[in-house]
Every structure is written in structure tokens, then in C-alpha cells.
Amino acid sequence: MSRHSPTWGLVLSGGTACGFANIGVLEIFEEHGLRPDYIAGSSMGAVVASLYALGYSPKVLHEIAVGIPMTKLAKLSKKPFKHGLHGGLLQQGIKDYLQPFLDTKTIGDCVIPFVCVAGQIKKPVSWIKILESGFHEYIRGCITPHIFEKRVPIADAIMASSAMPIIFSPVHIGGKQYIDMIVFGSIPARSLQKTYHPDILIATDTNQPMDDAMHLLPEGWSDFLREGFREQEKSKELCDLIIKPELPYAQYRFDKAEEFIQAGREAATVKISAMQAMVRRK
């Protein structure tokens, strides 16, 4: 009887600056000789996953994260909110900072097969409706989950995946508009499973809990978040192992990349024995 190692996929979650913790997870994996057969990411997880998939080491990713100037993260749109809240206040600036690393490479150029997700806009979202009940049902009629094709430039795909609604303008690719799926798509385990069917799925969860603040939000907003968290749980249930760092700062503390990375290292270290047994079994 022939024996072989199972294939495994790594899913890197979003969470804005908290997503830097994914770099620490990759560092620990590399130190133990663990490299995924497939990788997926959403939002900041997509940024980290794409660079790693192209062949950049966790050390280089670490240097990129701690070296990003705050002034490079975003810039004011020429016509803020031209199309209301849907149009966004800012334009992402990090694409220019990452361009020397990404160049003109497409998703198909990755040395590790890479899955990048975003929300494709079918019709503009009236975000003011988030204050009303039933918003999570309304938004499903406006946005559909999307997995980018191999021909799409990585720079475009990851900017679309991290175009947080209201804050950032939607990203245009091939005549269509895309935004960050936020809580609904921050752990794209099902997208990776659907695309490459790995034997084992490992995921990070770098999302911050909001339980303490939920009761302060309008009904539509809190229902929207709860539904998004349910979608996250469905994704996590599909996984064989979840790595959840203890996040030391709020999700917008981009100046704390070093601390987030360390949190990722610590969380991965706790799980490394189980990870090795799972991936290296014959």
C-alpha cells in the first residue's frame, strides 16, 4: 500500500492591523519546516498570503509590516463620498508601497497556489440601512462572494479584498466593483476548500471579539455582525485546526505591527506540536 503525506491548506484571516499576526504564524511554521500546499487570505490576511505565495520569506514580510509608514496606508479620495457612503472616504495607498514586491504578477504567478476573496458589488449599498433591522438580508442582495481568477493582478486582488466599506472606495477590476467582505468573509476556509480540496485545513482567526459592544449598536448593525460571526463559525467548523492569537491592541493600531507579529508567534507555538502531527502523518 502506498503512503503519502496529506496536502494541507492555510487560511489567513483578516482583521485590519490584527492581521499582521499572520506573519508571526508563518515565521513559526517556517522555523519548523512547515509550508502549505495551498494558501488563502482575506483583507490583511490576503496581503500577507499573497506575498508569501509569491515566495517572499516571513522575514521579509516582517520587515515590510514594521516599515510601513502610516502616511502610505491611505489618502483622501478626490471626491469623498461622491456616491454616498458606498463611495468611500479614502483610497488605499499601500498598493504603491507594495508595488516593488508585487510588480505586475498575477495570482497565477504564485509559487504556492493562492486564493483571494472579496465581495463583488451587484448594486451599490445604502450603508445607512445598517441602522435598520434586516440589513444582513439586504446586503446579501447587493454583494456576492467572489474568488479572483488566476489572470487577475495580485495588487488589484488584494486591494479589493481589503477595501473596507465606507472607509475605502470600492476597487474596479474588469469593469466590476469589489470591496472587503469584512466579518462575512474574513476566514475564507470554504473558498480554499472549494478551489483546491486540501486534505487538511489550518486557519488563523485574527478577528477581534465585539461581544461587549454589541448591545450598544443599533439592531440592524448588531444583527449584521452576528450573522457575519455565524459565517465565520461555519468556516472554522470546516477546519482541522484554528490558531487564534491574543490580540494586544485595537485593529487600527498599524503602528503596533511588531506586537501583533509576536502574538501570532506565541499562538502558533502553542499549536505547533498538533500541527506537526497532523501535517506529517503518513
C-alpha positions as CSV (number, residue, x, y, z in Angstrom):
1,M,0.0,0.0,0.0
2,S,1.4,3.4,-1.0
3,R,1.6,6.1,1.7
4,H,1.8,9.8,1.2
5,S,1.7,13.0,3.2
6,P,-1.7,14.7,3.0
7,T,-2.0,18.1,1.3
8,W,-2.8,21.0,3.5
9,G,-4.1,24.5,3.1
10,L,-3.5,27.5,5.2
11,V,-6.2,30.2,5.6
12,L,-5.0,33.6,6.8
13,S,-7.8,35.7,8.3
14,G,-8.4,39.5,8.1
15,G,-8.8,41.9,11.0
16,T,-7.1,45.1,9.7
17,A,-3.8,45.6,11.6
18,C,-4.5,42.5,13.7
19,G,-3.9,40.6,10.5
20,F,-0.1,41.3,11.0
21,A,-0.3,38.4,13.5
22,N,-0.4,36.1,10.5
23,I,3.2,36.9,9.8
24,G,4.2,35.6,13.2
25,V,2.3,32.3,12.5
26,L,4.2,31.9,9.2
27,E,7.5,32.6,11.0
28,I,6.9,29.7,13.4
29,F,5.8,27.4,10.6
30,E,8.9,28.1,8.6
31,E,11.1,27.5,11.6
32,H,9.6,24.1,11.9
33,G,9.8,23.3,8.2
34,L,6.1,23.5,7.6
35,R,5.0,25.0,4.3
36,P,1.4,24.9,3.0
37,D,0.4,23.3,-0.3
38,Y,-2.2,26.0,-0.8
39,I,-2.9,29.3,0.9
40,A,-5.9,31.7,1.1
41,G,-6.5,35.1,2.6
42,S,-8.9,37.9,3.1
43,S,-8.2,41.5,3.7
44,M,-4.9,41.9,5.6
45,G,-4.7,38.1,5.5
46,A,-4.8,38.3,1.7
47,V,-2.0,40.9,1.7
48,V,0.2,38.6,3.8
49,A,-0.8,35.4,2.0
50,S,-0.1,36.9,-1.5
51,L,3.4,38.0,-0.7
52,Y,4.2,34.6,0.9
53,A,2.6,32.8,-2.0
54,L,4.9,34.7,-4.4
55,G,8.0,33.3,-2.5
56,Y,8.8,36.1,0.0
57,S,10.0,34.8,3.3
58,P,8.3,35.6,6.6
59,K,11.4,37.7,7.5
60,V,10.8,39.9,4.5
61,L,7.1,40.2,5.4
62,H,8.1,41.1,8.9
63,E,10.3,43.9,7.6
64,I,7.6,45.2,5.3
65,A,5.0,45.3,8.1
66,V,7.0,47.1,10.6
67,G,8.4,49.5,8.0
68,I,5.0,50.7,6.5
69,P,4.7,54.4,7.1
70,M,1.3,55.4,8.4
71,T,1.2,58.0,5.6
72,K,1.3,55.2,3.0
73,L,-1.8,53.4,4.2
74,A,-4.4,55.7,2.7
75,K,-5.1,59.0,1.1
76,L,-8.2,61.1,0.8
77,S,-10.4,60.4,-2.2
78,K,-10.6,63.2,-4.8
79,K,-14.3,63.3,-4.4
80,P,-15.1,61.7,-0.9
81,F,-18.5,60.0,-0.7
82,K,-19.2,61.0,-4.3
83,H,-21.7,58.1,-4.4
84,G,-22.7,58.5,-0.7
85,L,-21.3,56.2,1.9
86,H,-20.9,53.5,-0.7
87,G,-18.2,55.6,-2.5
88,G,-15.9,55.6,0.5
89,L,-13.9,58.4,2.2
90,L,-10.4,57.2,1.4
91,Q,-8.4,55.5,-1.3
92,Q,-5.9,52.8,-0.3
93,G,-2.3,53.9,-0.6
94,I,-0.5,50.7,0.4
95,K,-0.6,49.4,-3.2
96,D,2.2,51.9,-4.2
97,Y,4.2,50.8,-1.2
98,L,3.9,47.1,-2.2
99,Q,4.4,47.6,-5.9
100,P,8.1,46.8,-5.9
101,F,7.3,43.4,-4.4
102,L,4.2,42.7,-6.5
103,D,5.2,44.2,-9.8
104,T,2.8,43.0,-12.5
105,K,2.5,39.5,-11.1
106,T,-0.9,37.7,-11.3
107,I,-2.4,35.2,-9.0
108,G,-1.3,32.5,-11.4
109,D,2.3,33.5,-10.9
110,C,2.3,32.4,-7.2
111,V,4.6,29.5,-6.3
112,I,2.1,28.4,-3.7
113,P,-1.5,28.3,-5.2
114,F,-3.3,31.4,-3.7
115,V,-6.9,32.0,-3.2
116,C,-8.0,35.7,-2.7
117,V,-11.6,36.6,-1.9
118,A,-13.6,39.8,-1.9
119,G,-17.2,40.9,-2.2
120,Q,-18.4,41.7,-5.8
121,I,-20.9,44.5,-5.8
122,K,-24.1,43.7,-7.7
123,K,-25.7,47.0,-6.8
124,P,-24.5,50.0,-4.6
125,V,-25.1,49.5,-0.9
126,S,-27.0,52.1,1.0
127,W,-25.0,51.7,4.2
128,I,-27.3,53.9,6.2
129,K,-29.6,50.9,6.2
130,I,-27.3,49.3,8.7
131,L,-29.3,51.1,11.3
132,E,-32.4,49.2,10.3
133,S,-33.5,45.7,11.0
134,G,-32.9,43.1,8.3
135,F,-29.7,44.8,7.0
136,H,-27.8,41.4,6.7
137,E,-30.5,40.2,4.3
138,Y,-30.5,43.4,2.4
139,I,-26.7,43.3,1.8
140,R,-26.8,39.7,0.5
141,G,-28.8,41.1,-2.3
142,C,-26.1,43.7,-3.0
143,I,-22.9,41.8,-2.6
144,T,-21.8,38.3,-3.6
145,P,-18.6,36.4,-2.5
146,H,-16.0,36.3,-5.3
147,I,-12.8,34.3,-5.8
148,F,-10.4,36.0,-8.1
149,E,-9.2,34.3,-11.3
150,K,-5.5,33.4,-11.8
151,R,-5.2,36.1,-14.5
152,V,-6.0,38.9,-12.1
153,P,-3.0,41.1,-11.0
154,I,-2.3,40.4,-7.3
155,A,-2.0,44.1,-6.5
156,D,-5.6,44.6,-7.7
157,A,-7.0,41.5,-6.0
158,I,-5.6,42.2,-2.5
159,M,-6.6,45.9,-2.6
160,A,-10.1,44.8,-3.5
161,S,-10.1,42.2,-0.6
162,S,-9.0,44.9,1.8
163,A,-11.3,47.8,0.6
164,M,-13.2,48.2,3.8
165,P,-16.7,49.6,3.1
166,I,-17.4,53.3,3.8
167,I,-13.7,53.9,4.8
168,F,-12.3,52.9,1.3
169,S,-13.5,53.4,-2.2
170,P,-14.5,50.2,-4.0
171,V,-11.8,48.7,-6.3
172,H,-12.6,48.4,-10.0
173,I,-11.4,45.3,-11.8
174,G,-12.5,44.3,-15.3
175,G,-15.4,46.7,-15.2
176,K,-16.7,45.4,-11.9
177,Q,-16.5,46.7,-8.3
178,Y,-15.2,44.9,-5.3
179,I,-15.0,45.5,-1.5
180,D,-13.8,43.8,1.6
181,M,-16.3,41.2,2.8
182,I,-15.4,42.2,6.5
183,V,-17.0,39.8,9.0
184,F,-18.7,37.7,6.3
185,G,-15.5,36.6,4.6
186,S,-12.7,37.1,7.0
187,I,-11.9,33.4,7.3
188,P,-12.1,32.1,3.7
189,A,-11.7,28.4,4.5
190,R,-14.7,27.4,2.4
191,S,-13.3,29.2,-0.6
192,L,-10.0,27.4,-0.3
193,Q,-11.7,24.0,0.2
194,K,-13.9,24.7,-2.8
195,T,-10.9,25.6,-5.0
196,Y,-8.2,23.2,-4.2
197,H,-9.7,20.5,-1.9
198,P,-6.8,20.0,0.5
199,D,-6.9,17.1,2.9
200,I,-6.2,19.3,5.9
201,L,-7.3,22.9,6.6
202,I,-5.5,25.1,9.1
203,A,-6.8,28.6,9.7
204,T,-5.9,31.7,11.8
205,D,-8.5,33.8,13.5
206,T,-7.3,37.4,13.9
207,N,-10.7,38.9,14.3
208,Q,-11.4,40.9,17.5
209,P,-14.5,39.9,19.5
210,M,-17.2,42.5,19.8
211,D,-19.5,40.9,22.4
212,D,-19.1,43.8,24.9
213,A,-20.1,46.4,22.4
214,M,-23.0,44.6,20.6
215,H,-25.7,45.9,22.9
216,L,-24.6,49.5,22.2
217,L,-25.3,49.1,18.4
218,P,-28.5,49.6,16.5
219,E,-30.5,46.4,15.9
220,G,-29.6,46.2,12.2
221,W,-25.9,46.7,12.9
222,S,-25.7,44.1,15.7
223,D,-27.7,41.6,13.6
224,F,-25.4,42.1,10.7
225,L,-22.4,41.4,12.9
226,R,-24.0,38.4,14.5
227,E,-24.7,36.9,11.0
228,G,-21.2,37.6,10.0
229,F,-19.8,35.8,13.1
230,R,-22.1,32.9,12.3
231,E,-20.5,32.7,8.8
232,Q,-17.0,32.8,10.5
233,E,-18.0,29.8,12.7
234,K,-19.2,27.9,9.6
235,S,-15.7,28.4,8.1
236,K,-14.0,27.4,11.3
237,E,-16.0,24.2,11.6
238,L,-14.6,23.1,8.3
239,C,-11.0,23.5,9.6
240,D,-8.9,20.8,11.4
241,L,-7.0,23.4,13.5
242,I,-7.6,27.0,14.4
243,I,-4.8,29.4,15.5
244,K,-6.2,32.3,17.4
245,P,-3.7,34.9,18.7
246,E,-4.3,37.0,21.8
247,L,-4.5,40.4,20.2
248,P,-2.8,43.1,22.3
249,Y,-4.2,46.2,20.6
250,A,-7.1,47.6,18.6
251,Q,-7.4,46.7,15.0
252,Y,-6.4,50.1,13.7
253,R,-3.1,50.2,15.5
254,F,-0.9,49.8,12.4
255,D,2.0,51.2,14.5
256,K,1.9,48.0,16.6
257,A,2.9,45.6,13.9
258,E,5.7,44.1,15.9
259,E,3.4,43.3,18.8
260,F,0.8,41.7,16.6
261,I,3.5,39.6,14.9
262,Q,4.7,38.4,18.3
263,A,1.2,37.5,19.3
264,G,1.0,35.3,16.2
265,R,4.3,33.6,17.0
266,E,3.0,32.8,20.5
267,A,-0.3,31.4,19.3
268,A,1.4,29.3,16.6
269,T,4.0,27.9,19.1
270,V,1.2,26.6,21.3
271,K,-0.3,24.7,18.4
272,I,2.9,23.6,16.6
273,S,3.0,20.0,18.1
274,A,-0.6,19.3,17.0
275,M,0.2,20.9,13.7
276,Q,3.3,18.8,13.0
277,A,1.4,15.6,13.9
278,M,-1.4,16.5,11.6
279,V,0.6,17.5,8.6
280,R,3.4,15.0,8.8
281,R,1.3,11.9,9.5
282,K,1.7,9.1,6.9
